Amino acid sequence: MQFGRQLTPDEFWTHVDETDAQLRSTYAPTYAYGLVRWPGFSMVTEWDFGGQTRVLSYARAMPAVIPPSPRADEDPAAVSGFATGGRGDGTADERGGDDAATLASLEARLTESGTRAAAEGATAASAATAALADPFDVHVHWRTGDSRAVVDRLRHRENLLQARTTSWYRPVSPTEHLPDRIVDLKVDGRREPFEVWVRGAVWWAATTLGGRTLAVVARDVPFEDVALLRVTDIEPYIDGRRLWLRRMRGEA
């Protein structure tokens, strides 16, 4: 669905209600994984209704803005096929494969269909936080696909985001697919071994559970502070998303 005009507030929230209802109806039996404890803000940031992608994200405070995810055509080195084709409301379109269902492009959607205040607020927030590639401290991914391939895409995404705000670009080396270490993280109360890649303050960890990949992306968060559990109640994360939407639209 594409909109050729600005949506009224009622129309916008009706559309959000519809996508939230579809998420609820398709959430089980795939569910998602999240952090056992987090003192700050959390929300659902990516999903697709087919169950291939579930991502819950955590920040110390509600982000003022979420940068749109990089597209493959932004990659100066044309490394791999990571692309985001989401419409920004958590629904996928035909362009982005299993990464299409992303909320990170919601800012552009709000500029199209939100109020003038929302568009101006998003633009101001983008300018004020241009140097911040990712406002979240932790992302927990529950995805189909090989765990190392998932991490490669997530690291590539980080590289592209950094390239937007710096004058250099460093493609991921072919040898960097090898993990730096193995770390045990608690998953549903049990210790599970995760392959871990560390680059400065950011680390990526991934393991395979039941044929799916459980991956964590964290920034300035110690390994010992991360414990995971299966999330069967998505409502708090939907509520977080709606709160963020209201802030972005200037309604909160």
LUMVEXMAR-14853 format. One record per residue (C-alpha): residue number from 1; x, y, z; residue in one letter. Coordinates in steps of 0.02 Angstrom, whole numbers, plus 50000, padded with zeros to 5 digits. Example, Ala and Ser with C-alpha at 12.3 -4.5 7.8 and 13.67 -1.06 7.14 Angstrom:
2
+-----+-------+-------+-------+------+
| pos |    c1 |    c2 |    c3 | code |
+-----+-------+-------+-------+------+
|   1 | 50615 | 49775 | 50390 |    a |
|   2 | 50684 | 49947 | 50357 |    s |
+-----+-------+-------+-------+------+
REM end
This chain:
252
+-----+-------+-------+-------+------+
| pos |    c1 |    c2 |    c3 | code |
+-----+-------+-------+-------+------+
|   1 | 50000 | 50000 | 50000 |    m |
|   2 | 50067 | 50169 | 49951 |    q |
|   3 | 49995 | 50336 | 50000 |    f |
|   4 | 49997 | 50483 | 49881 |    g |
|   5 | 49945 | 50608 | 50015 |    r |
|   6 | 49973 | 50640 | 50197 |    q |
|   7 | 49872 | 50530 | 50312 |    l |
|   8 | 49762 | 50605 | 50443 |    t |
|   9 | 49805 | 50552 | 50621 |    p |
|  10 | 49655 | 50435 | 50624 |    d |
|  11 | 49705 | 50355 | 50459 |    e |
|  12 | 49885 | 50334 | 50517 |    f |
|  13 | 49838 | 50251 | 50681 |    w |
|  14 | 49709 | 50141 | 50596 |    t |
|  15 | 49849 | 50076 | 50484 |    h |
|  16 | 49962 | 50049 | 50636 |    v |
|  17 | 49821 | 49956 | 50724 |    d |
|  18 | 49802 | 49842 | 50573 |    e |
|  19 | 49987 | 49800 | 50563 |    t |
|  20 | 49996 | 49772 | 50751 |    d |
|  21 | 49847 | 49653 | 50741 |    a |
|  22 | 49933 | 49557 | 50600 |    q |
|  23 | 50092 | 49545 | 50703 |    l |
|  24 | 49995 | 49475 | 50851 |    r |
|  25 | 49906 | 49348 | 50741 |    s |
|  26 | 50069 | 49284 | 50664 |    t |
|  27 | 50181 | 49296 | 50817 |    y |
|  28 | 50160 | 49116 | 50877 |    a |
|  29 | 50234 | 48988 | 50860 |    p |
|  30 | 50394 | 49077 | 50806 |    t |
|  31 | 50391 | 49206 | 50947 |    y |
|  32 | 50553 | 49301 | 50979 |    a |
|  33 | 50698 | 49313 | 51101 |    y |
|  34 | 50736 | 49461 | 51210 |    g |
|  35 | 50836 | 49516 | 51361 |    l |
|  36 | 50791 | 49448 | 51532 |    v |
|  37 | 50819 | 49619 | 51611 |    r |
|  38 | 50837 | 49793 | 51539 |    w |
|  39 | 50818 | 49955 | 51639 |    p |
|  40 | 50777 | 50068 | 51492 |    g |
|  41 | 50668 | 50075 | 51336 |    f |
|  42 | 50626 | 49928 | 51222 |    s |
|  43 | 50524 | 49902 | 51064 |    m |
|  44 | 50498 | 49785 | 50918 |    v |
|  45 | 50600 | 49850 | 50772 |    t |
|  46 | 50593 | 49715 | 50639 |    e |
|  47 | 50478 | 49573 | 50593 |    w |
|  48 | 50397 | 49489 | 50447 |    d |
|  49 | 50231 | 49402 | 50452 |    f |
|  50 | 50305 | 49241 | 50383 |    g |
|  51 | 50410 | 49215 | 50540 |    g |
|  52 | 50583 | 49233 | 50461 |    q |
|  53 | 50632 | 49390 | 50556 |    t |
|  54 | 50599 | 49446 | 50734 |    r |
|  55 | 50704 | 49585 | 50812 |    v |
|  56 | 50681 | 49666 | 50983 |    l |
|  57 | 50788 | 49818 | 51021 |    s |
|  58 | 50841 | 49903 | 51182 |    y |
|  59 | 50903 | 50078 | 51223 |    a |
|  60 | 50944 | 50167 | 51384 |    r |
|  61 | 50818 | 50300 | 51336 |    a |
|  62 | 50689 | 50313 | 51197 |    m |
|  63 | 50782 | 50359 | 51036 |    p |
|  64 | 50746 | 50530 | 50966 |    a |
|  65 | 50762 | 50458 | 50791 |    v |
|  66 | 50806 | 50293 | 50708 |    i |
|  67 | 50917 | 50313 | 50554 |    p |
|  68 | 50847 | 50228 | 50399 |    p |
|  69 | 50935 | 50063 | 50367 |    s |
|  70 | 51066 | 50063 | 50230 |    p |
|  71 | 51022 | 49998 | 50058 |    r |
|  72 | 51139 | 49895 | 49952 |    a |
|  73 | 51156 | 50039 | 49828 |    d |
|  74 | 51235 | 50145 | 49967 |    e |
|  75 | 51380 | 50025 | 49979 |    d |
|  76 | 51531 | 50103 | 49892 |    p |
|  77 | 51616 | 49935 | 49881 |    a |
|  78 | 51458 | 49843 | 49828 |    a |
|  79 | 51495 | 49707 | 49953 |    v |
|  80 | 51344 | 49595 | 49980 |    s |
|  81 | 51159 | 49601 | 49949 |    g |
|  82 | 51096 | 49673 | 50113 |    f |
|  83 | 50951 | 49787 | 50072 |    a |
|  84 | 50805 | 49860 | 50164 |    t |
|  85 | 50641 | 49878 | 50074 |    g |
|  86 | 50524 | 49901 | 50222 |    g |
|  87 | 50385 | 50028 | 50216 |    r |
|  88 | 50433 | 50080 | 50391 |    g |
|  89 | 50280 | 50019 | 50484 |    d |
|  90 | 50340 | 49843 | 50512 |    g |
|  91 | 50271 | 49773 | 50350 |    t |
|  92 | 50375 | 49712 | 50205 |    a |
|  93 | 50370 | 49755 | 50023 |    d |
|  94 | 50444 | 49664 | 49875 |    e |
|  95 | 50620 | 49736 | 49878 |    r |
|  96 | 50710 | 49676 | 50031 |    g |
|  97 | 50696 | 49490 | 50059 |    g |
|  98 | 50705 | 49434 | 50242 |    d |
|  99 | 50773 | 49604 | 50293 |    d |
| 100 | 50629 | 49698 | 50215 |    a |
| 101 | 50522 | 49703 | 50372 |    a |
| 102 | 50613 | 49843 | 50459 |    t |
| 103 | 50554 | 49987 | 50564 |    l |
| 104 | 50714 | 50082 | 50532 |    a |
| 105 | 50643 | 50164 | 50376 |    s |
| 106 | 50492 | 50229 | 50470 |    l |
| 107 | 50564 | 50404 | 50477 |    e |
| 108 | 50545 | 50423 | 50290 |    a |
| 109 | 50368 | 50356 | 50299 |    r |
| 110 | 50324 | 50482 | 50434 |    l |
| 111 | 50389 | 50622 | 50326 |    t |
| 112 | 50270 | 50564 | 50190 |    e |
| 113 | 50114 | 50528 | 50290 |    s |
| 114 | 50134 | 50614 | 50458 |    g |
| 115 | 50098 | 50791 | 50507 |    t |
| 116 | 50210 | 50938 | 50460 |    r |
| 117 | 50268 | 50946 | 50641 |    a |
| 118 | 50319 | 50764 | 50636 |    a |
| 119 | 50418 | 50789 | 50476 |    a |
| 120 | 50504 | 50944 | 50544 |    e |
| 121 | 50539 | 50856 | 50709 |    g |
| 122 | 50614 | 50704 | 50624 |    a |
| 123 | 50724 | 50815 | 50515 |    t |
| 124 | 50786 | 50914 | 50665 |    a |
| 125 | 50820 | 50756 | 50763 |    a |
| 126 | 50914 | 50680 | 50616 |    s |
| 127 | 51026 | 50833 | 50604 |    a |
| 128 | 51057 | 50837 | 50791 |    a |
| 129 | 51103 | 50652 | 50799 |    t |
| 130 | 51184 | 50631 | 50628 |    a |
| 131 | 51343 | 50562 | 50706 |    a |
| 132 | 51248 | 50424 | 50795 |    l |
| 133 | 51235 | 50274 | 50680 |    a |
| 134 | 51126 | 50167 | 50793 |    d |
| 135 | 51036 | 50237 | 50946 |    p |
| 136 | 51001 | 50064 | 51018 |    f |
| 137 | 51119 | 49980 | 51141 |    d |
| 138 | 51062 | 49800 | 51107 |    v |
| 139 | 50970 | 49712 | 50966 |    h |
| 140 | 50913 | 49532 | 50988 |    v |
| 141 | 50883 | 49443 | 50822 |    h |
| 142 | 50785 | 49283 | 50797 |    w |
| 143 | 50805 | 49239 | 50614 |    r |
| 144 | 50809 | 49100 | 50487 |    t |
| 145 | 50974 | 49071 | 50400 |    g |
| 146 | 51152 | 49019 | 50440 |    d |
| 147 | 51217 | 49106 | 50596 |    s |
| 148 | 51380 | 49167 | 50518 |    r |
| 149 | 51288 | 49233 | 50365 |    a |
| 150 | 51169 | 49327 | 50481 |    v |
| 151 | 51315 | 49404 | 50575 |    v |
| 152 | 51401 | 49451 | 50412 |    d |
| 153 | 51247 | 49548 | 50359 |    r |
| 154 | 51231 | 49633 | 50528 |    l |
| 155 | 51414 | 49684 | 50529 |    r |
| 156 | 51397 | 49745 | 50351 |    h |
| 157 | 51248 | 49850 | 50404 |    r |
| 158 | 51351 | 49930 | 50543 |    e |
| 159 | 51490 | 49966 | 50419 |    n |
| 160 | 51370 | 50053 | 50301 |    l |
| 161 | 51295 | 50157 | 50440 |    l |
| 162 | 51468 | 50213 | 50493 |    q |
| 163 | 51510 | 50257 | 50313 |    a |
| 164 | 51367 | 50382 | 50312 |    r |
| 165 | 51447 | 50488 | 50448 |    t |
| 166 | 51633 | 50466 | 50412 |    t |
| 167 | 51746 | 50502 | 50265 |    s |
| 168 | 51813 | 50325 | 50255 |    w |
| 169 | 51742 | 50155 | 50213 |    y |
| 170 | 51820 | 49991 | 50267 |    r |
| 171 | 51740 | 49837 | 50187 |    p |
| 172 | 51731 | 49680 | 50290 |    v |
| 173 | 51880 | 49569 | 50251 |    s |
| 174 | 51841 | 49394 | 50185 |    p |
| 175 | 51939 | 49322 | 50333 |    t |
| 176 | 51835 | 49415 | 50461 |    e |
| 177 | 51696 | 49286 | 50457 |    h |
| 178 | 51795 | 49189 | 50586 |    l |
| 179 | 51741 | 49228 | 50765 |    p |
| 180 | 51857 | 49307 | 50892 |    d |
| 181 | 51802 | 49196 | 51035 |    r |
| 182 | 51666 | 49084 | 51106 |    i |
| 183 | 51562 | 49155 | 51250 |    v |
| 184 | 51427 | 49067 | 51350 |    d |
| 185 | 51268 | 49169 | 51368 |    l |
| 186 | 51114 | 49116 | 51466 |    k |
| 187 | 50964 | 49071 | 51358 |    v |
| 188 | 50807 | 49022 | 51452 |    d |
| 189 | 50914 | 48992 | 51606 |    g |
| 190 | 51040 | 48877 | 51519 |    r |
| 191 | 51215 | 48917 | 51461 |    r |
| 192 | 51232 | 48916 | 51272 |    e |
| 193 | 51394 | 48941 | 51174 |    p |
| 194 | 51392 | 49091 | 51056 |    f |
| 195 | 51521 | 49135 | 50925 |    e |
| 196 | 51573 | 49315 | 50956 |    v |
| 197 | 51650 | 49451 | 50847 |    w |
| 198 | 51716 | 49608 | 50933 |    v |
| 199 | 51757 | 49774 | 50851 |    r |
| 200 | 51790 | 49913 | 50974 |    g |
| 201 | 51637 | 49947 | 51081 |    a |
| 202 | 51524 | 49839 | 50971 |    v |
| 203 | 51508 | 49651 | 50977 |    w |
| 204 | 51403 | 49524 | 50882 |    w |
| 205 | 51361 | 49353 | 50951 |    a |
| 206 | 51266 | 49212 | 50868 |    a |
| 207 | 51214 | 49032 | 50898 |    t |
| 208 | 51095 | 48907 | 50818 |    t |
| 209 | 50942 | 48848 | 50913 |    l |
| 210 | 50817 | 48730 | 50835 |    g |
| 211 | 50878 | 48769 | 50660 |    g |
| 212 | 50861 | 48958 | 50681 |    r |
| 213 | 50990 | 49092 | 50722 |    t |
| 214 | 50987 | 49186 | 50887 |    l |
| 215 | 51102 | 49337 | 50871 |    a |
| 216 | 51144 | 49484 | 50983 |    v |
| 217 | 51217 | 49652 | 50930 |    v |
| 218 | 51275 | 49756 | 51079 |    a |
| 219 | 51367 | 49919 | 51103 |    r |
| 220 | 51456 | 49961 | 51267 |    d |
| 221 | 51364 | 49819 | 51356 |    v |
| 222 | 51466 | 49684 | 51446 |    p |
| 223 | 51438 | 49501 | 51400 |    f |
| 224 | 51391 | 49461 | 51579 |    e |
| 225 | 51246 | 49584 | 51573 |    d |
| 226 | 51162 | 49490 | 51430 |    v |
| 227 | 51042 | 49349 | 51470 |    a |
| 228 | 50906 | 49297 | 51349 |    l |
| 229 | 50735 | 49217 | 51357 |    l |
| 230 | 50597 | 49172 | 51237 |    r |
| 231 | 50469 | 49312 | 51233 |    v |
| 232 | 50291 | 49248 | 51220 |    t |
| 233 | 50207 | 49415 | 51261 |    d |
| 234 | 50245 | 49541 | 51124 |    i |
| 235 | 50129 | 49675 | 51195 |    e |
| 236 | 50260 | 49774 | 51294 |    p |
| 237 | 50367 | 49787 | 51137 |    y |
| 238 | 50219 | 49841 | 51030 |    i |
| 239 | 50179 | 49971 | 51164 |    d |
| 240 | 50359 | 50034 | 51153 |    g |
| 241 | 50345 | 50049 | 50965 |    r |
| 242 | 50183 | 50148 | 50979 |    r |
| 243 | 50259 | 50266 | 51108 |    l |
| 244 | 50405 | 50296 | 50989 |    w |
| 245 | 50285 | 50326 | 50845 |    l |
| 246 | 50193 | 50457 | 50947 |    r |
| 247 | 50354 | 50546 | 50987 |    r |
| 248 | 50408 | 50544 | 50805 |    m |
| 249 | 50239 | 50614 | 50753 |    r |
| 250 | 50245 | 50752 | 50884 |    g |
| 251 | 50096 | 50678 | 50977 |    e |
| 252 | 50185 | 50641 | 51140 |    a |
+-----+-------+-------+-------+------+
REM end
